[in-house]
Amino acid sequence: MVTVRLFAAFREAAGKKEVNISAKNIEELIRLLIARYKKLAPLLIKNTDPLELEDIIVLVNGRSIWYLKGVETKLKEEDVVSIFPLIGGG
């Protein structure tokens, strides 16, 4: 199982701060999350086919998926995926 840590609005939409999901990659994980927690869909994705994420931060074991293989980033047992909204300041 992969541990998914949700922050800010994602936590509120799911009603949980952490969930466990079995997924082979980030795309599958996101699809499973939005199937389980419908309120997450508009916060996480722009399009479903092909999967296009909103402007969010997704980390696998502390590393951005954009420095790995994006939504094709493979996952293994005991990985920790953290999902944050993109926060801007001024």
N, CA, C and O atoms as a DFTB+ gen file, in Angstrom:
360 C
 N C O
     1  1       0.823      -1.193       0.000
     2  2       0.000       0.000       0.000
     3  2       0.868       1.258       0.000
     4  3       1.922       1.303       0.635
     5  1       0.416       2.248      -0.705
     6  2       1.053       3.555      -0.740
     7  2       0.296       4.456       0.238
     8  3      -0.935       4.450       0.266
     9  1       1.024       5.219       1.028
    10  2       0.400       6.185       1.924
    11  2       0.286       7.507       1.187
    12  3       1.273       8.016       0.656
    13  1      -0.917       8.063       1.155
    14  2      -1.160       9.340       0.499
    15  2      -1.497      10.361       1.576
    16  3      -2.463      10.196       2.321
    17  1      -0.699      11.406       1.651
    18  2      -0.933      12.486       2.616
    19  2      -1.534      13.669       1.868
    20  3      -0.971      14.160       0.890
    21  1      -2.680      14.108       2.349
    22  2      -3.410      15.203       1.717
    23  2      -3.303      16.456       2.575
    24  3      -3.375      16.380       3.802
    25  1      -3.131      17.608       1.933
    26  2      -2.958      18.863       2.639
    27  2      -3.982      19.892       2.177
    28  3      -4.467      19.845       1.046
    29  1      -4.301      20.819       3.072
    30  2      -5.160      21.975       2.817
    31  2      -6.513      21.548       2.233
    32  3      -7.199      20.708       2.815
    33  1      -6.897      22.124       1.085
    34  2      -8.211      21.869       0.492
    35  2      -8.413      20.396       0.143
    36  3      -9.544      19.909       0.159
    37  1      -7.337      19.685      -0.173
    38  2      -7.456      18.266      -0.508
    39  2      -7.896      17.469       0.717
    40  3      -8.707      16.549       0.613
    41  1      -7.359      17.829       1.858
    42  2      -7.724      17.183       3.119
    43  2      -9.201      17.433       3.422
    44  3      -9.918      16.522       3.837
    45  1      -9.644      18.660       3.214
    46  2     -11.043      19.004       3.469
    47  2     -11.975      18.263       2.513
    48  3     -13.019      17.765       2.936
    49  1     -11.616      18.184       1.239
    50  2     -12.465      17.522       0.241
    51  2     -12.600      16.024       0.508
    52  3     -13.670      15.450       0.304
    53  1     -11.525      15.394       0.960
    54  2     -11.551      13.954       1.225
    55  2     -12.065      13.648       2.633
    56  3     -12.533      12.542       2.901
    57  1     -11.977      14.625       3.521
    58  2     -12.380      14.383       4.902
    59  2     -11.365      13.559       5.663
    60  3     -11.663      13.030       6.734
    61  1     -10.162      13.449       5.111
    62  2      -9.088      12.670       5.720
    63  2      -7.761      13.350       5.440
    64  3      -7.598      14.025       4.423
    65  1      -6.816      13.167       6.350
    66  2      -5.493      13.728       6.091
    67  2      -4.554      12.693       5.481
    68  3      -3.511      13.042       4.928
    69  1      -4.928      11.419       5.583
    70  2      -4.071      10.358       5.060
    71  2      -4.926       9.168       4.657
    72  3      -5.860       8.793       5.366
    73  1      -4.597       8.574       3.504
    74  2      -5.282       7.371       3.030
    75  2      -4.243       6.393       2.494
    76  3      -3.140       6.789       2.118
    77  1      -4.601       5.132       2.463
    78  2      -3.729       4.096       1.899
    79  2      -4.384       3.547       0.641
    80  3      -5.565       3.200       0.639
    81  1      -3.600       3.472      -0.427
    82  2      -4.109       3.020      -1.724
    83  2      -3.056       2.147      -2.389
    84  3      -1.860       2.418      -2.287
    85  1      -3.501       1.109      -3.065
    86  2      -2.601       0.295      -3.886
    87  2      -2.673       0.827      -5.313
    88  3      -3.736       0.819      -5.934
    89  1      -1.538       1.286      -5.828
    90  2      -1.484       1.820      -7.195
    91  2      -0.094       1.577      -7.756
    92  3       0.897       1.588      -7.026
    93  1      -0.035       1.354      -9.075
    94  2       1.259       1.078      -9.703
    95  2       2.001       2.348     -10.095
    96  3       3.226       2.344     -10.219
    97  1       1.243       3.457     -10.295
    98  2       1.881       4.730     -10.656
    99  2       1.001       5.892     -10.212
   100  3      -0.100       5.682      -9.701
   101  1       1.480       7.105     -10.404
   102  2       0.747       8.294      -9.964
   103  2      -0.589       8.421     -10.694
   104  3      -1.595       8.760     -10.071
   105  1      -0.620       8.162     -11.980
   106  2      -1.884       8.263     -12.717
   107  2      -2.947       7.363     -12.104
   108  3      -4.067       7.808     -11.854
   109  1      -2.611       6.117     -11.863
   110  2      -3.573       5.195     -11.271
   111  2      -3.987       5.670      -9.875
   112  3      -5.160       5.589      -9.512
   113  1      -3.039       6.157      -9.110
   114  2      -3.328       6.646      -7.772
   115  2      -4.324       7.812      -7.823
   116  3      -5.287       7.832      -7.056
   117  1      -4.104       8.768      -8.706
   118  2      -5.009       9.916      -8.829
   119  2      -6.399       9.450      -9.257
   120  3      -7.404       9.913      -8.717
   121  1      -6.458       8.548     -10.211
   122  2      -7.759       8.038     -10.669
   123  2      -8.498       7.321      -9.540
   124  3      -9.711       7.477      -9.400
   125  1      -7.786       6.545      -8.744
   126  2      -8.410       5.861      -7.608
   127  2      -8.865       6.857      -6.545
   128  3      -9.932       6.697      -5.954
   129  1      -8.058       7.876      -6.307
   130  2      -8.436       8.908      -5.327
   131  2      -9.726       9.614      -5.726
   132  3     -10.625       9.783      -4.902
   133  1      -9.818      10.031      -6.999
   134  2     -11.012      10.776      -7.402
   135  2     -12.239       9.869      -7.507
   136  3     -13.366      10.347      -7.378
   137  1     -12.041       8.578      -7.737
   138  2     -13.164       7.645      -7.724
   139  2     -13.680       7.470      -6.301
   140  3     -14.887       7.356      -6.087
   141  1     -12.783       7.450      -5.339
   142  2     -13.147       7.248      -3.934
   143  2     -13.663       8.526      -3.286
   144  3     -14.584       8.487      -2.470
   145  1     -13.071       9.652      -3.648
   146  2     -13.422      10.953      -3.055
   147  2     -13.774      11.921      -4.180
   148  3     -12.915      12.658      -4.662
   149  1     -15.028      11.917      -4.591
   150  2     -15.485      12.688      -5.759
   151  2     -15.158      14.177      -5.667
   152  3     -14.896      14.808      -6.691
   153  1     -15.168      14.749      -4.469
   154  2     -14.907      16.182      -4.310
   155  2     -13.467      16.547      -4.657
   156  3     -13.159      17.724      -4.844
   157  1     -12.585      15.560      -4.744
   158  2     -11.191      15.829      -5.099
   159  2     -11.000      16.086      -6.594
   160  3     -10.051      16.762      -6.991
   161  1     -11.889      15.554      -7.415
   162  2     -11.708      15.622      -8.871
   163  2     -11.437      17.030      -9.385
   164  3     -10.438      17.227     -10.077
   165  1     -12.285      18.032      -9.079
   166  2     -12.008      19.361      -9.642
   167  2     -10.762      20.026      -9.056
   168  3     -10.235      20.973      -9.639
   169  1     -10.298      19.545      -7.927
   170  2      -9.101      20.113      -7.310
   171  2      -7.818      19.510      -7.864
   172  3      -6.776      20.164      -7.888
   173  1      -7.900      18.255      -8.309
   174  2      -6.710      17.526      -8.736
   175  2      -6.482      17.497     -10.238
   176  3      -5.339      17.530     -10.694
   177  1      -7.566      17.435     -11.014
   178  2      -7.370      17.213     -12.452
   179  2      -8.062      18.257     -13.321
   180  3      -9.114      18.796     -12.978
   181  1      -7.419      18.520     -14.469
   182  2      -7.996      19.391     -15.500
   183  2      -8.747      18.537     -16.511
   184  3      -9.867      18.865     -16.904
   185  1      -8.122      17.434     -16.932
   186  2      -8.697      16.520     -17.919
   187  2      -8.465      15.086     -17.468
   188  3      -7.510      14.788     -16.751
   189  1      -9.367      14.200     -17.907
   190  2      -9.204      12.793     -17.543
   191  2      -8.563      11.965     -18.643
   192  3      -7.930      10.949     -18.357
   193  1      -8.716      12.385     -19.914
   194  2      -8.175      11.573     -20.991
   195  2      -7.511      12.461     -22.035
   196  3      -8.210      13.044     -22.864
   197  1      -6.213      12.582     -22.024
   198  2      -5.263      11.983     -21.082
   199  2      -5.313      12.729     -19.740
   200  3      -5.757      13.874     -19.664
   201  1      -4.857      12.065     -18.715
   202  2      -4.880      12.664     -17.382
   203  2      -3.979      13.888     -17.356
   204  3      -2.789      13.810     -17.662
   205  1      -4.565      15.015     -16.987
   206  2      -3.810      16.265     -16.856
   207  2      -4.108      16.836     -15.482
   208  3      -5.257      17.139     -15.159
   209  1      -3.070      16.981     -14.677
   210  2      -3.235      17.474     -13.320
   211  2      -3.402      18.981     -13.294
   212  3      -2.884      19.694     -14.153
   213  1      -4.137      19.459     -12.290
   214  2      -4.195      20.890     -12.011
   215  2      -2.792      21.325     -11.588
   216  3      -1.883      20.500     -11.499
   217  1      -2.622      22.599     -11.334
   218  2      -1.337      23.105     -10.857
   219  2      -1.224      22.776      -9.372
   220  3      -1.599      23.569      -8.508
   221  1      -0.704      21.599      -9.103
   222  2      -0.564      21.102      -7.739
   223  2       0.854      20.570      -7.549
   224  3       1.608      20.406      -8.508
   225  1       1.192      20.311      -6.317
   226  2       2.499      19.733      -6.001
   227  2       2.275      18.296      -5.558
   228  3       1.535      18.035      -4.609
   229  1       2.922      17.366      -6.254
   230  2       2.837      15.950      -5.898
   231  2       4.253      15.452      -5.663
   232  3       5.107      15.517      -6.547
   233  1       4.481      14.960      -4.469
   234  2       5.794      14.437      -4.097
   235  2       5.708      12.950      -3.829
   236  3       4.739      12.473      -3.238
   237  1       6.718      12.219      -4.263
   238  2       6.859      10.800      -3.922
   239  2       8.122      10.693      -3.085
   240  3       9.228      10.936      -3.567
   241  1       7.944      10.332      -1.848
   242  2       9.064      10.252      -0.900
   243  2       9.882      11.544      -0.893
   244  3      11.112      11.522      -0.832
   245  1       9.157      12.683      -0.958
   246  2       9.813      13.983      -0.880
   247  2      10.342      14.541      -2.188
   248  3      10.891      15.642      -2.207
   249  1      10.188      13.799      -3.293
   250  2      10.680      14.269      -4.600
   251  2       9.509      14.578      -5.518
   252  3       8.569      13.791      -5.625
   253  1       9.571      15.724      -6.179
   254  2       8.508      16.127      -7.090
   255  2       8.392      15.142      -8.250
   256  3       9.396      14.701      -8.810
   257  1       7.147      14.805      -8.601
   258  2       6.959      13.887      -9.737
   259  2       7.446      14.511     -11.030
   260  3       7.738      13.789     -11.984
   261  1       7.542      15.836     -11.091
   262  2       7.995      16.506     -12.312
   263  2       9.489      16.330     -12.518
   264  3       9.989      16.570     -13.617
   265  1      10.218      15.916     -11.478
   266  2      11.639      15.589     -11.626
   267  2      11.828      14.087     -11.775
   268  3      12.948      13.603     -11.941
   269  1      10.724      13.360     -11.713
   270  2      10.758      11.911     -11.918
   271  2      10.157      11.655     -13.298
   272  3      10.742      12.058     -14.303
   273  1       9.003      10.994     -13.369
   274  2       8.389      10.723     -14.672
   275  2       6.942      11.209     -14.730
   276  3       6.106      10.598     -15.396
   277  1       6.649      12.305     -14.034
   278  2       5.293      12.860     -14.062
   279  2       4.273      11.850     -13.558
   280  3       4.525      11.127     -12.595
   281  1       3.116      11.806     -14.219
   282  2       2.062      10.893     -13.771
   283  2       2.420       9.429     -14.013
   284  3       1.763       8.532     -13.486
   285  1       3.451       9.191     -14.802
   286  2       3.909       7.812     -15.037
   287  2       4.909       7.341     -13.972
   288  3       5.404       6.216     -14.043
   289  1       5.203       8.187     -13.000
   290  2       6.117       7.811     -11.917
   291  2       5.615       6.546     -11.237
   292  3       4.492       6.500     -10.735
   293  1       6.445       5.538     -11.229
   294  2       6.074       4.260     -10.627
   295  2       6.060       4.361      -9.107
   296  3       6.819       5.120      -8.505
   297  1       5.172       3.572      -8.505
   298  2       5.055       3.516      -7.053
   299  2       5.320       2.106      -6.577
   300  3       5.075       1.134      -7.291
   301  1       5.825       2.008      -5.354
   302  2       6.045       0.693      -4.748
   303  2       5.515       0.710      -3.326
   304  3       5.230       1.768      -2.766
   305  1       5.388      -0.469      -2.755
   306  2       4.906      -0.588      -1.383
   307  2       5.665       0.354      -0.469
   308  3       6.880       0.514      -0.588
   309  1       4.951       0.961       0.427
   310  2       5.514       1.830       1.456
   311  2       6.010       3.179       0.955
   312  3       6.626       3.919       1.721
   313  1       5.759       3.524      -0.315
   314  2       6.037       4.882      -0.764
   315  2       5.076       5.832      -0.063
   316  3       3.980       5.441       0.339
   317  1       5.499       7.080       0.078
   318  2       4.646       8.120       0.644
   319  2       4.462       9.191      -0.421
   320  3       5.426       9.787      -0.901
   321  1       3.192       9.425      -0.783
   322  2       2.854      10.444      -1.760
   323  2       2.188      11.593      -1.007
   324  3       1.217      11.388      -0.279
   325  1       2.716      12.795      -1.187
   326  2       2.141      13.978      -0.561
   327  2       1.591      14.878      -1.642
   328  3       2.248      15.128      -2.652
   329  1       0.360      15.373      -1.422
   330  2      -0.303      16.216      -2.422
   331  2      -0.647      17.558      -1.760
   332  3      -1.371      17.621      -0.766
   333  1      -0.101      18.620      -2.350
   334  2      -0.277      19.982      -1.844
   335  2      -0.884      20.870      -2.923
   336  3      -0.652      20.645      -4.110
   337  1      -1.655      21.874      -2.525
   338  2      -2.049      22.881      -3.515
   339  2      -0.846      23.758      -3.821
   340  3       0.066      23.894      -3.005
   341  1      -0.858      24.343      -4.994
   342  2       0.197      25.295      -5.351
   343  2      -0.142      26.604      -4.657
   344  3      -1.217      27.165      -4.868
   345  1       0.752      27.077      -3.849
   346  2       0.497      28.278      -3.047
   347  2       1.388      29.395      -3.529
   348  3       2.606      29.241      -3.619
   349  1       0.784      30.504      -3.833
   350  2       1.550      31.663      -4.260
   351  2       1.542      32.718      -3.176
   352  3       0.613      32.801      -2.372
   353  1       2.555      33.495      -3.167
   354  2       2.622      34.573      -2.188
   355  2       2.941      35.884      -2.870
   356  3       3.258      35.926      -4.059
   357  1       2.853      36.930      -2.113
   358  2       3.117      38.197      -2.750
   359  2       3.714      39.188      -1.810
   360  3       3.997      40.320      -2.204
